[in-house]
Amino acid sequence: MKAIRISLLPLLMPALAASAAPLQSGWKLCRGATLETRDGKQYLQVAVAPADRDAMNCAEAKIDLTPFRGTALSFRIRARAGEVSTPPHDYNGVKFMLNYVDGEGAEFWYNVTGVAGSFDWRELAFSATVNAAAETGRIRLGLQESSGEVEFDLSSLKIEPLFAPVRSDYKARYTDRVMRVPQLRGVMSPIRKFTEDDWKTLSEWNVNLVRAQLCRNWGAIGTERDLAEYDLWLNAKLDHYEEMFRLGHEKYGLRFVIDLHSPPGGRLKSRDMAMFYEKSYADHFIEVWKRIATRFRNNPAVWGYDLVNEPVQSQPAPYDYWNLQRMAAEAIRKIDPDTPIIIESNNWTNPSTFLYLQPLQLKDVIYQVHMYQPGSFTHQRVNNQFGEKGVQQEIAYPGIIGGSRYDREKLREILAPVRVFQQRHGARIYVGEFSAVTWAPGAADYLRDCISLFEEYGWDWTYHAFRESPVWDLEKAGPTRADIRPVADNDRKRVLLEGFRNNR
């Protein structure tokens, strides 16, 4: 593989100079927490017995967020753990979290996920976008829904800006070829091999866009490290895609997005992508897209190249999520000048990250957002069996969730940074994923409200997901994961079919 010289100059989105956010208070200790000074450094230790693990056993300190409104912050600290039990929810276990209630009463949580077991000193990190109404927040350190022991090196705590807010008023440029394509509405594909029956069904539903996942090992850590083996898998998938795209387009009128769901290098324990930190994977990411562009240029079935699914970068990185996509896009444009390129924002393509997303100064670039907010509603019990001790009660929409009322206008507020980005830069917006788990009370109402906003704003959209996991499948329903069964009809499916009818 030929090495790619990755230059970070000029940077259109530089990280701000390190400037620690001030803690407004000392640490308020919880049950089982102690402070200890060793070698001039202060350490926080939290020990939780099995009988006490259901609680949030966290020390906390206040932080002033007003200087960082509209800013992405990186939170980092060193920690070690001993026999921390696996929590029922992935976002609990070892807890390193920012929590704040803004001036309008909305509550926000940002934290590390999937941290449990035993490990020696290592850095934990996450990023958070501070909204325009943020005031005082709380940093929490400890354990939640877990027993065991954890120790934090308080001297290593770093809270600093990760990316600057948007400064550019650059106007996106679209050719007539892209402008003439009407609003598109469709679904995420299955991960398995496609069949003609998939395309036939989607055609009957009036779907005209499929976001085709190049995906394996979803949610796993430390995969996609063997690049030779990765390429064998990827090439086989592309062979299948080329054949099935032709059938889906020529016979059923479908368009496709090529979605690199599993990039080279995979994810680190922090959930960050390895290619943002390791040059070999950054180089290979660009090579992969050069290969895809060479193969699919001038292919009428392909509507867009979706460069990377749900990037996560929680700390400064040599090949940051935006610049690496920029470099891949520039490489694609030398090969394929016409196919739209789809860029995703940071932190799982969260709407709030559009506050610092800069537009690419290339033609025919489309910007993607994912909508799963509030996650406590859309993903409730996804990773748990019903009846398990400590599993949350059902959360209904519309209703009070996390202290705030969630309804159509609240969803509009959540999507506001994307709408501002669209209007400021004249950008085409694509909602690559949105959904609510089949058993969520009010899931159909949530989907209807999302779609109505997408339609109001003229955004393209694809539902997550068609014939993939049964918990999202429109052709299945059930009150628990164990009870999901095929159904001929359900209210979620009716809402989507109503939306797809606009494609006529």
C-alpha positions in Angstrom: 0.0 0.0 0.0 1.4 3.4 -1.0 1.7 5.7 2.0 -0.5 8.8 2.0 1.1 12.0 3.2 -1.5 13.5 5.5 -1.1 17.2 5.9 -3.1 19.0 8.6 -2.4 22.4 7.0 -4.3 24.4 6.4 -6.9 23.3 9.0 -10.4 24.7 8.5 -11.4 23.4 11.9 -8.5 23.7 14.4 -8.8 22.7 18.0 -8.8 25.6 20.3 -5.8 26.1 22.5 -6.0 24.1 25.8 -7.8 26.1 28.4 -9.1 24.1 31.3 -12.7 24.8 32.3 -12.9 26.0 35.9 -14.4 23.7 38.6 -16.6 25.9 40.8 -16.4 23.6 43.9 -14.4 20.9 45.6 -15.5 17.3 45.3 -18.7 16.3 47.2 -18.1 12.7 48.2 -20.6 9.9 48.0 -21.0 6.7 50.0 -17.9 4.6 49.6 -15.8 7.4 48.3 -12.5 8.7 49.7 -9.9 11.2 48.8 -6.2 10.5 49.2 -3.0 12.5 48.4 0.1 10.6 47.2 3.3 12.1 45.8 1.6 15.5 45.7 -1.4 14.2 43.6 -5.0 13.8 44.7 -6.8 10.5 44.0 -10.5 9.7 44.3 -11.4 6.2 45.2 -14.9 4.7 45.1 -15.7 1.2 46.4 -19.2 -0.2 46.1 -20.5 -3.4 47.6 -22.8 -5.7 45.5 -25.8 -4.7 47.8 -25.3 -1.0 46.9 -24.6 -1.2 43.2 -28.1 -0.1 42.0 -27.4 3.5 43.1 -25.3 6.2 41.5 -22.3 6.1 43.7 -20.5 9.1 42.4 -18.6 12.1 43.8 -19.3 15.3 42.0 -17.9 18.8 41.5 -19.6 21.8 39.9 -18.2 23.4 36.6 -19.0 26.7 35.0 -20.1 26.1 31.4 -21.1 29.7 30.4 -17.7 30.4 28.8 -18.1 27.4 26.6 -21.6 27.8 25.1 -21.7 26.5 21.6 -18.4 24.7 22.0 -17.3 21.1 21.9 -15.4 20.1 25.0 -13.1 17.2 25.5 -13.1 15.5 28.9 -10.2 13.3 29.9 -9.0 11.6 33.1 -6.8 8.7 34.1 -8.4 5.8 36.0 -8.0 2.2 37.1 -10.5 -0.3 38.2 -10.9 -3.6 40.0 -13.7 -6.2 39.5 -16.3 -3.6 38.4 -19.4 -5.7 37.6 -21.0 -5.4 34.2 -24.0 -3.0 34.5 -27.4 -3.7 32.9 -26.9 -0.5 30.8 -23.8 0.1 28.7 -23.7 3.8 29.7 -23.2 2.9 33.3 -20.4 1.0 35.1 -17.4 3.2 35.7 -18.8 6.7 35.6 -17.1 9.7 34.2 -19.9 12.1 33.2 -20.9 15.7 32.6 -24.5 16.5 33.6 -26.2 19.8 33.3 -29.6 21.4 33.2 -29.7 24.5 30.9 -31.5 27.8 31.5 -34.6 26.4 29.7 -34.9 23.3 32.0 -33.6 20.7 29.6 -31.2 18.1 31.1 -28.1 16.7 29.3 -25.8 13.8 30.1 -22.5 13.0 28.4 -20.2 10.2 29.6 -17.9 7.3 28.8 -19.6 4.0 28.0 -18.8 0.3 28.2 -16.2 0.7 31.0 -16.2 -2.2 33.5 -14.0 -5.1 34.6 -10.5 -4.7 35.9 -7.8 -2.6 34.2 -4.6 -0.7 35.1 -4.2 3.0 34.7 -5.6 4.3 31.4 -7.2 7.4 30.0 -11.0 7.7 29.8 -12.4 10.3 27.5 -15.6 11.6 26.0 -16.7 14.8 24.3 -19.8 17.0 24.9 -21.3 19.9 23.0 -22.4 22.7 25.3 -25.6 24.3 24.2 -26.3 28.0 24.1 -28.3 28.0 27.3 -25.9 26.0 29.5 -25.0 27.4 32.9 -23.6 25.2 35.7 -22.8 21.6 35.2 -21.6 18.7 37.4 -18.7 16.4 36.8 -19.4 12.9 38.3 -16.9 10.2 39.0 -17.6 6.8 40.5 -19.8 3.8 39.7 -23.4 3.3 38.7 -25.3 0.0 38.6 -22.0 -1.7 39.4 -20.1 -3.0 42.3 -16.3 -3.1 42.6 -13.6 -0.4 43.0 -12.4 2.5 40.8 -9.7 5.1 41.4 -9.3 8.4 39.5 -6.2 10.5 39.3 -7.8 14.0 39.8 -4.6 15.7 38.7 -5.0 14.3 35.3 -8.5 15.7 34.7 -8.5 17.8 31.6 -11.5 19.8 30.3 -10.7 21.8 27.2 -12.2 22.9 23.9 -12.0 20.2 21.1 -13.2 22.2 18.1 -14.0 25.8 17.5 -17.6 27.0 16.8 -18.4 27.5 13.1 -16.9 30.8 11.8 -17.4 30.3 8.0 -20.3 31.6 6.0 -19.3 29.5 3.0 -22.2 28.6 0.7 -22.4 25.0 -0.4 -22.2 24.5 -4.2 -24.4 22.0 -6.0 -24.5 21.2 -9.7 -27.8 21.0 -11.6 -27.4 17.2 -11.6 -27.7 17.2 -7.9 -30.2 20.0 -7.5 -32.6 18.3 -9.9 -32.8 15.2 -7.6 -36.0 15.6 -5.6 -36.3 14.8 -1.9 -35.5 11.2 -1.2 -37.1 8.9 1.3 -36.1 5.4 2.2 -34.5 2.9 4.6 -31.3 1.5 5.9 -30.4 -1.8 4.4 -30.0 -5.2 6.1 -26.5 -6.2 7.0 -26.8 -9.6 5.4 -26.7 -10.2 1.6 -29.5 -8.4 -0.3 -32.2 -10.3 -2.2 -34.5 -9.3 -5.0 -37.4 -9.7 -2.6 -35.9 -6.9 -0.6 -36.0 -4.6 -3.6 -39.4 -5.7 -4.6 -40.9 -5.0 -1.2 -39.3 -1.6 -1.0 -40.6 -0.7 -4.4 -44.1 -1.7 -3.3 -43.6 0.6 -0.3 -42.7 3.5 -2.6 -39.2 3.7 -1.2 -36.6 5.4 -3.5 -33.4 5.4 -1.4 -31.5 2.6 0.4 -28.5 3.4 2.6 -26.5 0.2 2.1 -24.4 -0.8 5.1 -20.8 -2.0 4.6 -21.0 -3.3 8.2 -19.7 -6.1 10.4 -18.7 -6.4 14.1 -21.1 -3.5 15.0 -20.5 -2.3 18.5 -17.3 -4.4 18.9 -14.0 -3.0 20.1 -10.6 -3.7 18.5 -11.9 -5.1 15.2 -10.9 -4.3 11.6 -7.2 -4.3 12.6 -5.9 -6.8 10.0 -6.0 -4.7 6.8 -5.4 -7.6 4.4 -8.3 -9.5 5.9 -10.4 -6.3 6.0 -9.9 -5.8 2.3 -11.0 -9.4 1.5 -14.2 -8.8 3.3 -14.8 -5.4 1.8 -14.1 -6.5 -1.8 -16.5 -9.3 -1.5 -19.2 -7.0 -0.2 -18.6 -4.5 -3.0 -18.9 -7.4 -5.6 -22.3 -8.2 -4.2 -23.3 -4.5 -4.0 -22.4 -3.8 -7.6 -24.6 -6.7 -8.8 -27.6 -5.9 -6.5 -27.4 -2.1 -7.1 -27.8 -2.7 -10.8 -30.9 -4.9 -10.2 -32.4 -2.6 -7.7 -32.0 0.5 -9.9 -32.8 -0.9 -13.3 -35.8 -3.0 -12.3 -37.2 -1.2 -9.2 -36.0 2.4 -9.6 -34.0 2.5 -6.3 -31.0 4.7 -5.6 -28.3 3.7 -3.1 -25.9 5.3 -0.6 -22.7 3.4 -0.1 -22.3 3.6 3.7 -18.9 2.7 5.2 -20.3 1.5 8.5 -17.1 -0.4 9.6 -14.0 1.6 8.7 -10.4 0.3 8.8 -9.0 0.1 12.4 -12.5 -0.1 14.0 -13.2 1.5 17.3 -11.0 1.9 20.4 -12.2 1.3 24.0 -13.3 4.9 24.2 -15.5 4.2 21.1 -13.3 6.7 19.2 -12.3 5.5 15.7 -8.7 4.2 15.6 -8.1 5.8 12.2 -8.2 9.3 13.9 -5.1 8.4 15.9 -3.2 5.8 13.9 -1.7 6.7 10.5 -1.9 3.3 8.9 -5.7 3.2 9.3 -6.1 6.9 8.2 -4.1 6.1 5.1 -6.1 3.0 4.4 -9.4 4.8 4.8 -8.4 7.1 2.0 -7.3 4.2 -0.1 -10.6 2.4 0.5 -12.5 5.4 -0.8 -10.3 5.8 -3.8 -11.0 2.1 -4.6 -14.8 2.6 -4.2 -14.9 5.8 -6.3 -12.9 4.0 -9.1 -15.4 1.2 -9.1 -18.7 3.1 -8.8 -18.1 6.4 -10.7 -20.7 6.9 -13.4 -22.9 4.3 -11.7 -26.5 5.6 -12.0 -27.6 3.5 -9.1 -25.3 5.3 -6.6 -26.7 8.5 -5.1 -23.9 9.2 -2.7 -20.7 8.1 -0.9 -21.3 8.1 2.9 -17.7 8.4 4.1 -17.9 7.1 7.6 -20.8 6.1 9.9 -21.1 7.8 13.2 -17.6 9.1 13.8 -16.6 9.6 17.4 -13.6 11.7 18.4 -13.5 12.6 22.1 -10.0 14.2 22.3 -7.5 15.9 20.1 -6.3 13.6 17.3 -3.7 13.9 14.5 -6.2 12.8 11.8 -9.4 14.4 13.2 -12.8 13.2 12.1 -13.4 16.3 9.9 -10.0 16.6 8.2 -9.8 12.8 7.5 -13.2 13.0 5.7 -12.0 16.1 3.9 -8.9 14.3 2.6 -10.9 11.3 1.5 -13.4 13.6 -0.3 -10.6 15.4 -2.1 -9.1 12.1 -3.2 -12.6 11.0 -4.4 -13.1 14.1 -6.5 -9.9 13.4 -8.4 -11.4 10.1 -9.5 -15.2 10.8 -9.5 -16.1 14.5 -10.0 -19.9 13.9 -10.0 -21.2 11.5 -7.3 -22.3 13.4 -4.2 -20.1 13.0 -1.1 -21.9 12.6 2.3 -20.1 14.0 5.4 -21.1 13.0 8.9 -20.6 15.1 12.0 -18.9 14.0 15.3 -20.2 12.2 18.4 -22.3 9.6 16.6 -23.6 12.2 14.1 -25.4 14.0 16.8 -27.5 17.1 15.9 -25.7 19.2 18.5 -22.4 18.8 16.8 -23.5 20.9 13.8 -22.7 23.8 16.1 -19.0 23.2 15.1 -19.3 21.3 11.8 -17.6 23.3 9.1 -18.8 22.9 5.5 -16.4 21.3 3.0 -15.3 23.6 0.2 -16.1 21.1 -2.5 -19.1 20.8 -4.8 -22.0 18.4 -4.2 -21.3 17.7 -0.6 -24.3 16.5 1.5 -24.4 16.7 5.3 -25.8 13.8 7.4 -27.4 13.8 10.8 -28.8 10.9 12.9 -31.8 11.4 15.1 -32.2 9.2 18.2 -33.1 11.8 20.8 -34.0 11.3 23.6 -32.0 8.1 23.6 -33.6 7.0 26.8 -36.9 6.7 24.8 -35.7 5.5 21.4 -33.3 2.9 22.8 -35.1 1.9 26.0 -34.3 -1.7 27.0 -32.5 -2.4 23.8 -29.6 -4.1 25.6 -31.6 -5.7 28.4 -34.1 -8.5 28.9 -37.4 -7.6 30.4 -37.8 -8.3 34.1 -34.1 -7.8 34.8 -33.4 -6.1 38.2 -32.9 -2.4 37.7 -34.2 -2.2 34.2 -35.9 1.2 33.6 -39.6 1.5 33.5 -41.3 2.2 30.1 -40.8 5.7 28.8 -43.6 7.2 26.7 -43.6 9.8 24.0 -44.9 12.5 24.0 -44.3 13.1 27.7 -41.9 14.1 30.4 -38.5 12.5 29.8 -35.5 13.4 32.0 -37.4 16.3 33.5 -38.3 17.9 30.1 -41.4 17.6 28.0 -40.6 15.9 24.7 -43.0 16.5 21.8 -42.7 17.7 18.2 -41.6 21.2 19.3 -38.9 19.7 21.5 -37.6 17.6 18.5 -37.5 20.8 16.5 -35.4 22.3 19.2 -33.0 19.4 19.2 -32.6 19.6 15.4 -32.2 23.4 15.5 -28.3 23.3 15.0 -28.8 21.3 11.8 -31.5 23.7 10.5 -29.2 26.7 11.3 -26.4 25.0 9.4 -28.6 24.3 6.5 -29.8 27.9 6.2 -26.4 29.4 6.9 -24.6 27.4 4.3 -27.3 26.5 1.8 -26.6 22.8 2.5 -28.5 19.7 1.5 -29.3 17.7 4.7 -29.7 13.9 4.8 -31.1 12.2 7.9 -29.2 8.9 7.5 -30.8 7.2 10.6 -33.7 7.7 12.9 -35.9 5.2 14.8 -37.6 4.1 18.0 -37.5 0.6 19.4 -40.7 -1.4 18.6 -42.0 -1.6 22.1 -41.5 2.1 23.0 -44.9 3.6 24.0 -45.6 6.2 21.4 -42.9 5.0 18.9 -45.3 5.7 16.0 -46.0 9.2 17.2 -42.2 9.9 17.6 -41.6 8.7 14.0 -44.4 10.8 12.7 -43.2 13.9 14.4 -39.6 13.3 13.1 -40.8 12.8 9.5 -43.0 15.9 9.6 -40.0 18.0 10.6 -37.8 16.4 7.9 -40.5 17.1 5.3 -40.9 20.7 6.5 -37.2 21.3 6.1 -36.9 19.4 2.8 -34.4 16.9 4.2 -33.7 13.5 2.6 -34.2 10.6 5.1 -33.7 6.9 5.6 -35.3 4.9 8.4 -33.2 2.6 10.6 -33.6 -0.2 9.6 -35.2 -2.5 7.0 -35.0 -6.3 7.8 -32.0 -5.8 10.1 -32.3 -6.1 13.9 -35.9 -7.2 14.9 -36.1 -4.4 17.5 -36.3 -1.8 14.6 -37.9 -4.0 11.9 -41.2 -2.5 10.5 -42.4 -6.0 9.7 -42.1 -7.2 13.3 -43.5 -6.2 16.6 -43.7 -7.3 20.2 -43.7 -6.0 23.8 -40.2 -7.6 24.6 -37.2 -8.7 22.6 -38.2 -12.3 23.3 -41.7 -11.8 22.0 -41.0 -10.0 18.7 -42.9 -11.8 15.9 -43.6 -11.0 12.2 -46.8 -9.0 11.8 -48.7 -7.9 8.7 -49.4 -4.5 10.1 -48.4 -2.1 12.9 -48.6 1.6 13.7 -44.9 2.2 13.1 -45.1 0.7 9.6 -48.2 2.7 8.8 -46.4 5.9 9.6 -43.4 5.0 7.4 -45.6 4.0 4.5 -47.5 7.3 4.8 -44.1 9.1 4.6 -43.0 7.0 1.6 -46.1 7.9 -0.3 -44.6 11.4 -0.8 -42.1 9.8 -3.2 -44.8 9.4 -5.8 
